[in-house]
Amino acid sequence: MICNDKIKSVLSFLKTHEIEYEIFFHEPAFTIEECRKIECIIGAEICKNLLLTTTSGNIMYLLMLSGRKKFVTKDVSKKLGTSRLSFASADIMRSLLNTEPGSLSVTGLIFNDDKKVLLAIDRDVLNSEFVCCHPSDNSATLKIKTKDLIEKLLPSLETDPMIIDV
């Protein structure tokens, strides 16, 4: 078990806001395919998380969607009512959310002090009992009740998500 400063910051935030969780430590998982093995241990699906930007780079979105769904740029862009989206760079991910590619999750919004990143959630994620995601480090996975995500975590982050059907 390696609990680095990022993980400690996330767990401290969750504790401060009375958000219950389970944490599972494992080998780093960089892709959703690698997460499938972890899902068997956790007993719940891990979300796919993408950091997207508009062509101008003025708007950033953190998109949470089911790991079993395919991401189609033009479809998601249309549902968010924006120009064609592309993936934000690793440098942008580091500077805005204090995380690395392969570790991105809703917990990165804890570090989103200037609120430059908006949250979009696929409705199917909200239909699950749990949301499973990395605590801004892909060597661990958190299991949080979806109800707590919506009623505790997002309000504590002052984040009002856009709910879309991907």
C-alpha positions as CSV (number, residue, x, y, z in Angstrom):
1,M,0.0,0.0,0.0
2,I,1.5,3.3,-1.1
3,C,-0.4,6.3,0.1
4,N,1.3,9.3,-1.6
5,D,0.5,13.0,-1.0
6,K,-2.2,13.1,-3.8
7,I,-4.0,10.1,-2.3
8,K,-3.7,11.6,1.2
9,S,-5.2,14.9,0.0
10,V,-8.1,13.2,-1.6
11,L,-8.8,10.9,1.4
12,S,-8.5,13.9,3.8
13,F,-11.0,15.8,1.7
14,L,-13.4,12.9,1.7
15,K,-13.1,12.6,5.5
16,T,-13.6,16.3,6.1
17,H,-16.8,16.2,4.1
18,E,-18.0,12.9,5.7
19,I,-18.0,11.0,2.5
20,E,-17.7,7.3,3.1
21,Y,-15.5,5.2,0.8
22,E,-13.6,2.0,0.3
23,I,-10.1,2.1,-1.1
24,F,-8.4,-0.6,-3.0
25,F,-4.6,-0.5,-3.7
26,H,-3.3,-2.3,-6.7
27,E,-0.8,-2.1,-9.5
28,P,-1.1,1.1,-11.6
29,A,-4.0,0.8,-14.1
30,F,-3.5,3.1,-17.1
31,T,-6.4,2.0,-19.2
32,I,-10.0,1.0,-18.8
33,E,-9.0,-2.5,-19.9
34,E,-6.6,-2.8,-17.0
35,C,-9.4,-1.6,-14.7
36,R,-11.6,-4.5,-15.7
37,K,-9.5,-6.8,-13.5
38,I,-9.9,-4.4,-10.6
39,E,-13.7,-4.3,-11.1
40,C,-13.8,-8.0,-10.3
41,I,-12.3,-7.4,-6.9
42,I,-14.3,-4.2,-6.2
43,G,-17.6,-5.6,-7.4
44,A,-18.5,-2.4,-9.3
45,E,-17.7,-0.7,-12.6
46,I,-14.9,1.9,-12.8
47,C,-15.8,5.1,-14.6
48,K,-14.0,6.2,-17.8
49,N,-12.8,9.8,-17.2
50,L,-11.8,12.1,-20.1
51,L,-10.5,15.6,-19.9
52,L,-11.8,17.4,-23.0
53,T,-11.3,20.9,-24.4
54,T,-13.0,23.0,-27.0
55,T,-11.1,24.0,-30.1
56,S,-10.3,27.5,-28.6
57,G,-9.2,25.9,-25.4
58,N,-11.4,28.2,-23.4
59,I,-13.6,25.5,-21.9
60,M,-12.5,22.3,-20.3
61,Y,-14.8,19.4,-19.4
62,L,-14.2,16.4,-17.2
63,L,-16.4,13.7,-18.7
64,M,-17.4,10.7,-16.6
65,L,-18.9,7.8,-18.5
66,S,-19.4,4.1,-18.2
67,G,-16.2,2.2,-19.0
68,R,-18.3,0.0,-21.3
69,K,-19.4,2.9,-23.5
70,K,-17.6,4.2,-26.6
71,F,-16.6,7.8,-26.7
72,V,-17.7,9.6,-29.9
73,T,-16.4,13.1,-30.0
74,K,-19.0,14.6,-32.3
75,D,-21.9,13.1,-30.3
76,V,-20.6,14.3,-26.9
77,S,-19.8,17.7,-28.4
78,K,-23.3,18.1,-29.6
79,K,-24.8,17.0,-26.3
80,L,-22.7,19.6,-24.5
81,G,-23.7,22.2,-27.0
82,T,-20.1,23.1,-27.9
83,S,-17.7,23.0,-30.8
84,R,-15.9,19.8,-31.5
85,L,-14.0,18.6,-28.5
86,S,-10.5,17.2,-28.3
87,F,-8.5,15.6,-25.6
88,A,-6.7,18.1,-23.3
89,S,-2.9,17.7,-23.0
90,A,-1.2,16.0,-20.1
91,D,0.3,19.4,-19.1
92,I,-3.2,20.9,-18.8
93,M,-4.3,17.9,-16.8
94,R,-1.4,18.4,-14.4
95,S,-1.8,22.2,-14.1
96,L,-5.6,22.2,-13.6
97,L,-6.3,18.9,-11.8
98,N,-3.0,17.9,-10.2
99,T,-3.1,14.5,-11.9
100,E,-1.5,12.4,-14.7
101,P,-3.0,10.7,-17.7
102,G,-4.4,7.4,-16.6
103,S,-5.3,8.8,-13.1
104,L,-7.9,11.3,-14.0
105,S,-11.2,11.2,-12.1
106,V,-13.8,13.3,-10.4
107,T,-11.5,13.6,-7.4
108,G,-9.2,15.8,-9.5
109,L,-11.8,18.5,-9.1
110,I,-10.6,18.8,-5.5
111,F,-7.6,20.6,-7.0
112,N,-9.7,22.7,-9.5
113,D,-9.4,25.8,-7.4
114,D,-10.2,28.3,-10.1
115,K,-13.1,26.2,-11.4
116,K,-11.8,26.1,-15.0
117,V,-13.0,22.5,-15.4
118,L,-16.7,21.8,-15.8
119,L,-18.1,18.4,-15.0
120,A,-20.2,16.3,-17.4
121,I,-21.6,12.9,-16.3
122,D,-23.2,10.3,-18.4
123,R,-26.6,9.4,-17.0
124,D,-25.7,5.7,-16.8
125,V,-23.0,6.5,-14.3
126,L,-25.6,7.9,-12.0
127,N,-27.8,4.8,-12.4
128,S,-25.2,2.7,-10.6
129,E,-25.1,2.2,-6.9
130,F,-21.4,3.1,-6.7
131,V,-19.0,5.3,-8.5
132,C,-15.5,3.8,-8.7
133,C,-12.6,6.0,-9.6
134,H,-8.9,6.6,-8.9
135,P,-8.1,9.0,-6.1
136,S,-6.0,11.1,-8.6
137,D,-3.5,8.3,-8.7
138,N,-4.0,5.1,-10.7
139,S,-2.4,2.8,-8.1
140,A,-5.6,2.9,-6.1
141,T,-9.4,2.9,-6.7
142,L,-12.1,4.4,-4.6
143,K,-15.6,3.0,-4.2
144,I,-18.1,5.8,-3.3
145,K,-21.9,5.6,-3.2
146,T,-23.3,7.5,-6.1
147,K,-25.7,9.1,-3.7
148,D,-22.7,10.5,-1.8
149,L,-21.1,11.7,-5.0
150,I,-24.3,13.7,-5.9
151,E,-25.3,14.8,-2.4
152,K,-22.0,15.4,-0.7
153,L,-18.9,15.4,-3.0
154,L,-20.1,17.6,-5.8
155,P,-21.8,20.2,-3.5
156,S,-18.6,20.4,-1.4
157,L,-16.7,21.1,-4.6
158,E,-19.3,23.7,-5.6
159,T,-19.8,21.7,-8.8
160,D,-23.1,21.5,-10.6
161,P,-22.7,18.7,-13.2
162,M,-24.2,18.6,-16.7
163,I,-26.0,15.2,-17.0
164,I,-26.0,13.9,-20.6
165,D,-26.9,10.7,-22.3
166,V,-23.8,9.3,-24.1
